[in-house]
Amino acid sequence: MKLDGKVALVTGSARGLGRAYALHLAKIGADVVVNDIDMDAAKQYSEELTAPTVMDEIRALGRRSLGIVANVTDKSQVNRMVEQILDEFGHLDILVNNAGGALIPGPSYASTVPEEHFRKTMEINLMGTIFCCQAASEPMKKQRSGKIVNVGSQAGLRSQGDGNGTSYAVAKAAIQHYTRKLASDLGPYNINVNCIAPGWILSSRAIASGRDRPETRERLLQEIALRRLGQPEDCAKVVEFLVTDLSDYVTGQIIPVCGGVCLF
């Protein structure tokens, strides 16, 4: 129980990768706050839970859990969320900024991406991450300890394809560099800040969008050195490394979890 006595907040954790992180942290001892804008989000992609809610799944593991509905793009909601966590648990030790994604429909070519598309994608990904980091860093500074894990993407590390997907790629690249700047800022307070960059992972949303179709799978496998698509637990294991004492001397790093898509 590496995280016994620790309190973790995982944003966007009512389904998908966020749920995998929340459950994994609970399994190794953390009490976990589940945040999402929709606590029934798993139903949208037919993701089966083992209990009525993710909070109930965590409680079944013997850990405390609190569910907070909050939109991370609203700074006031984020601040209230952290205040509620402190009122309930007394401290906050771990933040995993998972909320975000390529959620705005339509093409996003570098030379023509509409302003509204770009702004919304940046808001959902970058600004949500910044607001959560800023809110969590205050109690972490006071206790002079903490672990922050931001979630970037392989899309923010490389440019592939025909120039589409620009909004998402730039937003994730910005998160990755913000991670480095925040690590420099918070290092003197004994707070570690790192980032994972998932590759082709079979989350419930990715499966619903067709990532596991035979023709898509075959095309993607050619990009992956390990010749398999990733599972949410592959990312969760790296999050474990970054929030436990195994990574006490690691900060400001972007770790691709991609099976060898990003080989540079």
Backbone as numpy.savetxt, mean C-alpha at the origin, in Angstrom:
# Nx Ny Nz CAx CAy CAz Cx Cy Cz
5.65 -13.99 17.19 4.81 -12.80 17.19 5.69 -11.56 17.19
6.31 -11.31 16.05 7.29 -10.23 15.94 6.72 -8.86 16.25
5.41 -8.68 16.02 4.81 -7.36 16.18 3.87 -7.29 17.37
4.04 -8.17 18.33 3.19 -8.15 19.52 3.30 -6.79 20.22
2.14 -6.16 20.48 2.12 -4.86 21.12 2.17 -3.70 20.17
2.34 -3.95 18.88 2.40 -2.89 17.88 1.01 -2.64 17.29
0.78 -1.39 16.89 -0.46 -1.00 16.23 -0.13 -0.56 14.82
-0.84 -1.15 13.85 -0.59 -0.85 12.44 -1.85 -0.29 11.79
-1.66 0.68 10.93 -2.72 1.21 10.07 -2.40 0.83 8.64
-3.35 0.16 7.97 -3.19 -0.19 6.56 -4.32 0.47 5.79
-3.99 1.39 4.91 -5.03 2.08 4.15 -5.45 1.23 2.95
-6.70 1.40 2.54 -7.22 0.64 1.41 -7.17 -0.85 1.65
-7.58 -1.28 2.86 -7.34 -2.68 3.23 -8.61 -3.51 3.38
-9.73 -3.05 2.83 -10.95 -3.86 2.88 -10.94 -4.97 1.83
-9.95 -4.98 0.96 -9.85 -6.03 -0.06 -8.44 -6.03 -0.63
-8.18 -6.97 -1.50 -6.96 -6.99 -2.32 -5.66 -7.01 -1.56
-4.68 -6.30 -2.10 -3.36 -6.26 -1.50 -3.40 -5.69 -0.09
-4.20 -4.66 0.12 -4.29 -4.07 1.45 -4.79 -5.06 2.47
-5.78 -5.85 2.10 -6.27 -6.90 3.01 -5.18 -7.91 3.30
-4.41 -8.29 2.29 -3.31 -9.24 2.50 -2.30 -8.69 3.49
-1.98 -7.39 3.38 -1.03 -6.79 4.32 -1.61 -6.79 5.73
-2.88 -6.40 5.85 -3.51 -6.33 7.16 -3.54 -7.69 7.85
-3.93 -8.72 7.12 -4.00 -10.06 7.71 -2.60 -10.58 8.06
-1.65 -10.31 7.21 -0.29 -10.79 7.47 0.29 -10.14 8.73
0.06 -8.84 8.88 0.57 -8.16 10.07 -0.12 -8.68 11.33
-1.41 -8.98 11.22 -2.11 -9.55 12.37 -1.56 -10.92 12.74
-1.22 -11.71 11.72 -0.69 -13.05 11.98 0.63 -13.01 12.73
1.38 -11.92 12.59 2.65 -11.83 13.32 2.55 -10.88 14.50
1.32 -10.65 14.97 1.15 -10.05 16.28 0.60 -8.65 16.37
0.44 -7.94 15.26 0.00 -6.55 15.33 -1.50 -6.44 15.52
-1.93 -5.42 16.25 -3.31 -4.98 16.21 -3.42 -4.08 14.98
-4.49 -4.26 14.20 -4.53 -3.63 12.88 -5.77 -2.77 12.70
-5.55 -1.54 12.24 -6.64 -0.65 11.85 -6.85 -0.80 10.35
-8.07 -1.16 9.99 -8.45 -1.33 8.59 -9.10 -0.04 8.12
-8.54 0.56 7.09 -9.11 1.79 6.52 -9.52 1.54 5.07
-10.67 2.08 4.70 -11.10 2.06 3.31 -12.23 3.06 3.16
-12.58 3.39 1.93 -13.76 4.23 1.72 -15.01 3.37 1.60
-14.82 2.06 1.48 -15.94 1.12 1.39 -15.52 -0.19 2.04
-16.08 -0.47 3.20 -15.71 -1.68 3.92 -16.24 -2.95 3.26
-17.11 -2.80 2.29 -17.61 -3.96 1.54 -16.95 -4.05 0.17
-15.78 -3.45 0.02 -15.13 -3.37 -1.29 -14.81 -4.75 -1.88
-14.60 -5.75 -1.05 -14.26 -7.08 -1.56 -15.36 -7.64 -2.45
-16.60 -7.28 -2.16 -17.72 -7.81 -2.94 -17.65 -7.36 -4.40
-17.06 -6.17 -4.62 -16.99 -5.63 -5.98 -16.22 -6.54 -6.92
-15.24 -7.26 -6.38 -14.41 -8.13 -7.21 -14.54 -9.60 -6.81
-15.64 -9.93 -6.12 -15.92 -11.31 -5.72 -14.78 -11.92 -4.90
-14.18 -11.11 -4.06 -13.11 -11.60 -3.18 -13.74 -12.18 -1.92
-13.48 -13.43 -1.65 -14.11 -14.11 -0.53 -13.35 -13.87 0.77
-14.07 -13.38 1.77 -13.52 -13.21 3.11 -13.86 -14.43 3.95
-13.09 -14.67 4.99 -13.35 -15.81 5.88 -14.23 -15.41 7.05
-14.65 -14.15 7.09 -15.53 -13.63 8.14 -16.30 -12.47 7.51
-17.29 -11.93 8.20 -18.09 -10.86 7.60 -17.28 -9.65 7.14
-16.24 -9.28 7.88 -15.40 -8.14 7.51 -13.94 -8.48 7.72
-13.06 -7.65 7.19 -11.62 -7.85 7.41 -11.30 -7.68 8.89
-12.00 -6.77 9.56 -11.79 -6.60 11.00 -12.11 -7.89 11.75
-13.18 -8.55 11.33 -13.54 -9.82 11.98 -12.49 -10.90 11.67
-11.94 -10.87 10.48 -10.87 -11.82 10.15 -9.67 -11.61 11.07
-9.35 -10.37 11.33 -8.22 -10.05 12.20 -8.50 -10.48 13.64
-9.72 -10.21 14.10 -10.09 -10.61 15.46 -10.04 -12.11 15.63
-10.38 -12.84 14.57 -10.33 -14.31 14.61 -8.90 -14.81 14.78
-7.94 -13.95 14.45 -6.52 -14.29 14.64 -6.03 -13.92 16.04
-6.94 -13.41 16.87 -6.58 -13.09 18.24 -6.04 -11.69 18.44
-6.22 -10.83 17.44 -5.70 -9.47 17.54 -6.86 -8.48 17.58
-6.59 -7.30 18.11 -7.59 -6.23 18.10 -7.64 -5.60 16.72
-8.83 -5.11 16.35 -8.96 -4.44 15.06 -10.03 -3.37 15.13
-9.80 -2.33 14.37 -10.72 -1.20 14.26 -10.89 -0.87 12.80
-12.12 -0.69 12.35 -12.36 -0.29 10.97 -12.74 1.18 10.91
-12.09 1.92 10.04 -12.36 3.34 9.90 -12.61 3.67 8.44
-13.81 4.15 8.16 -14.13 4.61 6.82 -13.61 6.04 6.68
-12.67 6.25 5.78 -12.10 7.58 5.56 -11.51 7.65 4.17
-11.64 8.80 3.56 -11.07 9.06 2.23 -9.70 9.70 2.42
-8.66 8.98 2.02 -7.30 9.47 2.29 -6.94 10.71 1.47
-7.76 11.05 0.47 -7.49 12.28 -0.29 -8.01 13.52 0.43
-8.67 13.34 1.56 -9.19 14.44 2.37 -8.35 14.54 3.63
-7.54 15.57 3.72 -6.58 15.71 4.83 -7.28 15.73 6.19
-8.43 16.37 6.26 -9.14 16.44 7.54 -9.62 15.06 7.97
-10.08 14.25 7.03 -10.50 12.89 7.37 -9.32 12.05 7.83
-8.18 12.22 7.19 -6.98 11.48 7.59 -6.56 11.87 9.00
-6.56 13.16 9.29 -6.17 13.61 10.63 -7.11 13.06 11.70
-8.41 13.05 11.39 -9.38 12.50 12.36 -9.15 11.00 12.54
-8.80 10.31 11.46 -8.54 8.88 11.56 -7.38 8.59 12.51
-6.29 9.33 12.36 -5.14 9.11 13.24 -5.49 9.46 14.68
-6.26 10.52 14.88 -6.69 10.87 16.24 -7.53 9.75 16.85
-8.40 9.15 16.04 -9.23 8.06 16.53 -8.38 6.85 16.91
-7.36 6.58 16.12 -6.46 5.46 16.43 -5.74 5.70 17.76
-5.27 6.92 17.95 -4.56 7.25 19.19 -5.50 7.17 20.39
-6.75 7.61 20.21 -7.72 7.52 21.30 -8.01 6.06 21.66
-8.06 5.20 20.64 -8.42 3.80 20.86 -7.24 2.96 21.37
-6.06 3.17 20.78 -4.92 2.30 21.08 -3.80 3.00 21.87
-3.75 4.31 21.81 -2.73 5.05 22.54 -1.45 5.29 21.78
-1.25 4.59 20.69 -0.03 4.78 19.89 -0.25 4.23 18.49
0.63 4.61 17.59 0.62 4.12 16.21 2.05 3.83 15.82
2.34 2.59 15.49 3.72 2.16 15.25 4.04 1.90 13.79
3.02 1.53 13.01 3.23 1.11 11.62 2.18 1.75 10.73
2.61 2.27 9.61 1.70 2.77 8.59 2.05 2.12 7.26
1.05 1.50 6.63 1.22 0.96 5.28 0.27 1.73 4.37
0.83 2.53 3.48 0.03 3.36 2.58 -0.28 2.58 1.31
-1.38 1.84 1.36 -1.75 1.00 0.24 -2.83 1.61 -0.65
-3.64 2.51 -0.10 -4.76 3.08 -0.86 -4.26 3.75 -2.14
-4.97 3.52 -3.23 -4.59 4.11 -4.51 -4.81 3.13 -5.64
-4.22 3.44 -6.78 -4.35 2.57 -7.93 -4.66 3.34 -9.20
-4.69 2.63 -10.30 -5.05 3.23 -11.59 -6.57 3.19 -11.70
-7.24 4.09 -11.02 -8.68 4.02 -10.82 -9.48 4.92 -11.74
-8.82 5.80 -12.48 -9.53 6.72 -13.36 -9.58 6.11 -14.76
-10.76 5.84 -15.28 -10.85 5.20 -16.60 -10.43 6.13 -17.73
-10.06 5.53 -18.83 -9.69 6.31 -20.01 -8.20 6.30 -20.26
-7.81 6.61 -21.51 -6.38 6.62 -21.86 -5.64 7.74 -21.15
-4.34 7.54 -20.98 -3.50 8.51 -20.27 -2.15 8.58 -20.97
-2.17 9.06 -22.21 -0.94 9.20 -22.98 -0.20 10.46 -22.54
1.12 10.39 -22.51 1.92 11.47 -21.95 1.65 12.82 -22.61
1.44 12.83 -23.91 1.30 14.10 -24.62 -0.13 14.63 -24.64
-1.09 13.79 -24.21 -2.49 14.20 -24.35 -3.35 13.95 -23.13
-2.78 13.42 -22.05 -3.59 13.08 -20.89 -4.37 14.30 -20.40
-5.68 14.18 -20.22 -6.49 15.31 -19.76 -6.08 15.75 -18.35
-6.16 17.03 -18.12 -5.78 17.57 -16.82 -6.53 16.90 -15.67
-7.83 16.72 -15.83 -8.64 16.15 -14.75 -8.21 14.73 -14.44
-7.87 13.95 -15.48 -7.39 12.58 -15.30 -6.11 12.59 -14.48
-5.20 13.47 -14.85 -3.90 13.54 -14.17 -4.08 13.97 -12.72
-4.88 15.02 -12.51 -5.05 15.54 -11.16 -5.70 14.51 -10.23
-6.72 13.82 -10.70 -7.40 12.84 -9.86 -6.49 11.67 -9.52
-5.71 11.22 -10.50 -4.80 10.10 -10.25 -3.72 10.50 -9.25
-3.20 11.71 -9.38 -2.20 12.19 -8.42 -2.81 12.34 -7.03
-4.05 12.80 -6.97 -4.72 12.98 -5.69 -4.93 11.65 -4.98
-5.44 10.65 -5.72 -5.73 9.35 -5.14 -4.45 8.66 -4.66
-3.38 8.78 -5.40 -2.15 8.07 -5.07 -1.17 8.92 -4.25
-0.66 9.99 -4.84 0.37 10.77 -4.18 -0.15 11.54 -2.97
-1.20 12.33 -3.16 -1.65 13.18 -2.07 -2.20 12.36 -0.90
-2.90 11.27 -1.20 -3.37 10.40 -0.13 -2.21 9.85 0.69
-1.14 9.46 0.02 0.04 8.96 0.71 0.68 10.05 1.57
0.81 11.24 1.01 1.42 12.35 1.75 0.61 12.69 2.99
-0.71 12.80 2.84 -1.55 13.16 3.99 -1.42 12.14 5.12
-1.40 10.85 4.77 -1.28 9.81 5.79 0.10 9.83 6.45
1.14 10.03 5.65 2.49 10.10 6.21 2.63 11.28 7.17
2.09 12.41 6.79 2.19 13.60 7.64 1.44 13.40 8.95
0.24 12.83 8.86 -0.56 12.62 10.07 0.10 11.61 11.01
0.60 10.51 10.44 1.21 9.46 11.27 2.57 9.86 11.83
3.26 10.72 11.12 4.62 11.07 11.55 4.63 11.84 12.88
3.56 12.55 13.18 3.56 13.34 14.42 3.61 12.46 15.67
2.70 11.49 15.83 2.85 10.62 17.01 4.11 9.76 16.96
4.56 9.39 15.76 5.79 8.61 15.66 6.99 9.42 16.10
7.01 10.70 15.77 8.10 11.58 16.22 8.13 11.66 17.74
6.95 11.80 18.34 6.88 11.93 19.80 7.36 10.67 20.50
7.05 9.50 19.94 7.49 8.26 20.56 8.87 7.83 20.08
9.39 8.59 19.09 10.73 8.37 18.53 10.90 6.93 18.02
9.88 6.50 17.32 9.96 5.19 16.64 8.79 5.07 15.68
8.98 4.25 14.67 7.91 4.01 13.72 8.42 3.40 12.43
7.52 2.75 11.72 7.84 2.15 10.42 6.75 2.56 9.43
7.16 3.18 8.34 6.23 3.58 7.29 6.61 2.84 6.01
5.60 2.22 5.40 5.81 1.56 4.11 4.83 2.16 3.11
5.37 2.80 2.10 4.56 3.32 1.01 4.49 2.26 -0.10
3.43 2.34 -0.89 3.27 1.37 -1.98 3.36 2.10 -3.31
4.45 1.84 -4.01 4.64 2.39 -5.34 4.21 1.36 -6.37
4.98 1.24 -7.44 4.66 0.27 -8.49 5.84 0.14 -9.43
5.94 -1.02 -10.07 6.93 -1.16 -11.13 6.69 -0.14 -12.24
5.43 0.33 -12.37 5.11 1.34 -13.39 5.83 2.65 -13.12
6.17 2.91 -11.86 6.90 4.12 -11.51 8.39 3.99 -11.62
8.87 2.80 -11.96 10.30 2.55 -12.08 10.78 2.46 -13.53
9.87 2.21 -14.43 10.26 2.01 -15.83 9.15 2.51 -16.74
9.50 2.79 -17.97 8.51 3.19 -18.96 8.38 2.06 -19.96
7.19 1.51 -20.05 6.97 0.42 -20.99 5.75 0.73 -21.85
5.62 0.04 -22.94 4.45 0.22 -23.78 4.57 1.44 -24.68
3.40 2.01 -24.98 3.34 3.07 -25.99 3.10 4.46 -25.42
3.38 4.67 -24.16 3.19 5.98 -23.56 1.88 6.13 -22.83
1.05 5.09 -22.84 -0.20 5.13 -22.08 0.09 4.85 -20.60
-0.87 5.11 -19.74 -0.69 4.88 -18.32 0.18 5.92 -17.63
0.31 7.09 -18.24 1.23 8.11 -17.73 0.83 8.61 -16.35
-0.44 8.91 -16.14 -0.87 9.48 -14.86 -0.48 8.58 -13.69
-0.79 7.31 -13.81 -0.49 6.36 -12.74 1.01 6.20 -12.55
1.74 6.06 -13.65 3.18 5.86 -13.56 3.88 7.04 -12.89
3.47 8.24 -13.26 4.09 9.44 -12.68 3.71 9.58 -11.21
2.47 9.26 -10.86 2.05 9.33 -9.46 2.85 8.36 -8.60
3.06 7.15 -9.09 3.82 6.17 -8.32 5.30 6.53 -8.25
5.83 7.09 -9.32 7.22 7.55 -9.28 7.38 8.66 -8.24
6.39 9.52 -8.15 6.43 10.60 -7.16 6.38 10.04 -5.74
5.55 9.02 -5.52 5.51 8.38 -4.20 6.87 7.81 -3.84
7.51 7.21 -4.82 8.80 6.58 -4.56 9.86 7.61 -4.19
9.84 8.77 -4.82 10.83 9.78 -4.44 10.43 10.50 -3.16
9.13 10.66 -2.94 8.68 11.22 -1.66 9.16 10.34 -0.51
9.16 9.04 -0.72 9.66 8.10 0.29 11.10 8.44 0.67
11.93 8.72 -0.31 13.33 9.04 -0.02 13.45 10.34 0.79
12.68 11.35 0.39 12.72 12.63 1.10 12.21 12.48 2.53
11.14 11.72 2.70 10.59 11.53 4.04 11.55 10.73 4.92
12.24 9.77 4.33 13.22 9.00 5.10 14.31 9.91 5.64
14.76 10.86 4.84 15.77 11.81 5.30 15.24 12.68 6.43
13.98 13.07 6.31 13.33 13.93 7.29 13.15 13.22 8.63
12.68 11.97 8.58 12.29 11.27 9.80 13.37 10.38 10.39
14.46 10.18 9.68 15.54 9.33 10.18 16.03 9.71 11.57
16.25 11.00 11.85 16.72 11.38 13.19 15.76 11.02 14.31
14.51 10.73 13.99 13.53 10.33 14.99 13.41 8.81 15.12
14.31 8.08 14.49 14.30 6.61 14.51 13.07 6.05 13.82
12.63 6.72 12.75 11.50 6.27 11.96 12.01 5.82 10.60
11.71 4.59 10.24 12.12 4.04 8.95 11.01 4.26 7.93
11.39 4.72 6.75 10.42 4.95 5.67 10.93 4.25 4.42
10.17 3.29 3.93 10.56 2.56 2.73 9.35 2.39 1.82
9.59 1.80 0.65 8.54 1.67 -0.35 8.70 0.35 -1.08
7.57 -0.32 -1.33 7.60 -1.48 -2.21 7.01 -1.08 -3.56
7.48 -1.73 -4.60 7.00 -1.47 -5.95 6.52 -2.80 -6.55
5.25 -3.16 -6.31 4.75 -4.43 -6.83 4.76 -4.47 -8.36
4.92 -5.68 -8.87 4.87 -5.90 -10.31 3.53 -6.48 -10.72
3.55 -7.57 -11.48 2.32 -8.17 -11.98 1.76 -9.12 -10.92
0.94 -8.57 -10.02 0.40 -9.33 -8.90 -1.05 -9.70 -9.18
-1.44 -10.91 -8.78 -2.79 -11.38 -9.00 -3.71 -10.99 -7.85
-3.94 -9.70 -7.72 -4.94 -9.21 -6.77 -6.33 -9.47 -7.34
-7.34 -9.35 -6.51 -8.70 -9.61 -6.99 -9.09 -8.63 -8.08
-8.66 -7.38 -7.96 -9.00 -6.40 -9.00 -8.27 -6.71 -10.30
-7.01 -7.13 -10.20 -6.25 -7.48 -11.40 -6.85 -8.69 -12.10
-7.29 -9.66 -11.32 -7.93 -10.84 -11.90 -9.22 -10.45 -12.60
-10.00 -9.58 -11.95 -11.26 -9.14 -12.55 -11.03 -8.38 -13.85
-9.88 -7.71 -13.95 -9.58 -6.95 -15.16 -8.96 -7.81 -16.26
-8.71 -9.09 -15.98 -8.24 -10.01 -17.02 -6.79 -10.41 -16.95
-6.09 -10.06 -15.87 -4.66 -10.38 -15.79 -4.39 -11.87 -15.81
-5.34 -12.68 -15.35 -5.12 -14.12 -15.27 -5.64 -14.88 -16.49
-6.11 -14.15 -17.49 -6.53 -14.82 -18.72 -5.30 -15.44 -19.39
-5.46 -16.59 -20.03 -4.30 -17.30 -20.60 -3.44 -16.43 -21.52
-4.07 -15.66 -22.41 -3.27 -14.86 -23.34 -2.52 -13.73 -22.63
-3.17 -13.13 -21.62 -2.51 -12.08 -20.85 -1.39 -12.65 -20.00
-1.69 -13.74 -19.32 -0.69 -14.39 -18.48 0.56 -14.76 -19.30
0.37 -15.34 -20.46 1.49 -15.76 -21.28 2.35 -14.58 -21.70
1.70 -13.47 -22.05 2.45 -12.27 -22.44 3.25 -11.71 -21.28
2.65 -11.65 -20.09 3.32 -11.08 -18.93 4.46 -11.97 -18.43
4.28 -13.28 -18.54 5.31 -14.19 -18.06 6.63 -13.98 -18.78
6.57 -13.52 -20.02 7.80 -13.29 -20.78 8.62 -12.14 -20.20
7.97 -11.27 -19.40 8.67 -10.14 -18.78 9.27 -10.51 -17.44
8.86 -11.63 -16.86 9.18 -11.95 -15.47 10.27 -13.02 -15.40
11.38 -12.70 -14.77 12.50 -13.64 -14.69 12.10 -14.94 -14.01
11.27 -14.87 -12.97 10.87 -16.07 -12.24 9.75 -16.85 -12.93
9.24 -16.30 -14.02 8.24 -16.96 -14.86 6.97 -17.35 -14.08
6.54 -16.51 -13.18 5.23 -16.67 -12.55 4.70 -15.30 -12.14
3.39 -15.16 -12.16 2.76 -13.95 -11.66 2.80 -13.97 -10.14
2.83 -12.79 -9.55 2.93 -12.70 -8.11 1.59 -12.87 -7.42
1.64 -13.28 -6.16 0.47 -13.37 -5.30 0.54 -12.25 -4.25
-0.61 -11.81 -3.73 -0.58 -10.78 -2.70 0.36 -11.09 -1.55
0.45 -12.37 -1.19 1.32 -12.75 -0.07 2.79 -12.50 -0.39
3.17 -12.51 -1.66 4.56 -12.19 -2.01 4.90 -10.77 -1.59
3.96 -9.87 -1.75 4.17 -8.48 -1.32 4.10 -8.37 0.20
3.16 -9.10 0.81 2.99 -9.03 2.25 4.25 -9.46 3.00
4.97 -10.43 2.46 6.20 -10.89 3.11 7.27 -9.80 3.12
7.32 -9.00 2.06 8.29 -7.91 2.02 7.86 -6.79 2.96
6.56 -6.55 3.06 6.06 -5.60 4.06 6.47 -6.05 5.45
6.36 -7.35 5.73 6.81 -7.88 7.03 8.26 -7.51 7.30
9.12 -7.71 6.33 10.52 -7.34 6.49 10.67 -5.87 6.84
9.88 -5.01 6.19 10.05 -3.57 6.35 9.43 -3.00 7.62
8.59 -3.77 8.30 7.97 -3.25 9.52 8.46 -3.97 10.78
9.37 -4.90 10.64 9.94 -5.60 11.79 11.39 -5.17 11.99
12.01 -5.71 13.05 13.39 -5.33 13.35 14.39 -5.85 12.33
13.93 -6.71 11.41 14.83 -7.18 10.36 15.35 -6.04 9.50
14.59 -4.95 9.41 14.96 -3.83 8.54 15.31 -2.57 9.32
15.77 -2.73 10.56 16.06 -1.55 11.38 17.10 -0.62 10.77
17.97 -1.15 9.92 19.01 -0.30 9.30 18.74 -0.09 7.82
17.46 -0.16 7.45 17.05 0.05 6.06 16.06 1.20 6.03
16.36 2.25 5.28 15.40 3.34 5.14 15.64 4.07 3.82
14.58 4.64 3.29 14.66 5.39 2.04 14.80 4.53 0.80
14.43 3.26 0.89 14.65 2.33 -0.22 13.34 1.99 -0.93
13.46 1.76 -2.23 12.34 1.28 -3.04 12.67 -0.15 -3.44
11.84 -1.09 -3.02 12.10 -2.49 -3.25 11.08 -3.04 -4.26
11.50 -3.33 -5.48 10.57 -3.97 -6.42 10.21 -5.38 -5.96
8.93 -5.68 -5.96 8.45 -7.03 -5.67 7.77 -7.50 -6.94
8.61 -7.98 -7.86 8.14 -8.14 -9.24 8.61 -9.40 -9.92
9.29 -10.27 -9.19 9.75 -11.51 -9.80 10.84 -11.32 -10.85
11.40 -10.12 -10.92 12.46 -9.87 -11.89 12.00 -9.14 -13.13
10.91 -8.37 -13.02 10.53 -7.50 -14.13 11.49 -6.32 -14.22
11.81 -5.78 -13.05 12.69 -4.58 -13.00 14.11 -5.02 -12.68
14.88 -5.28 -13.69 16.26 -5.76 -13.50 17.24 -4.65 -13.87
17.41 -3.74 -12.93 18.38 -2.65 -13.13 18.83 -2.13 -11.78
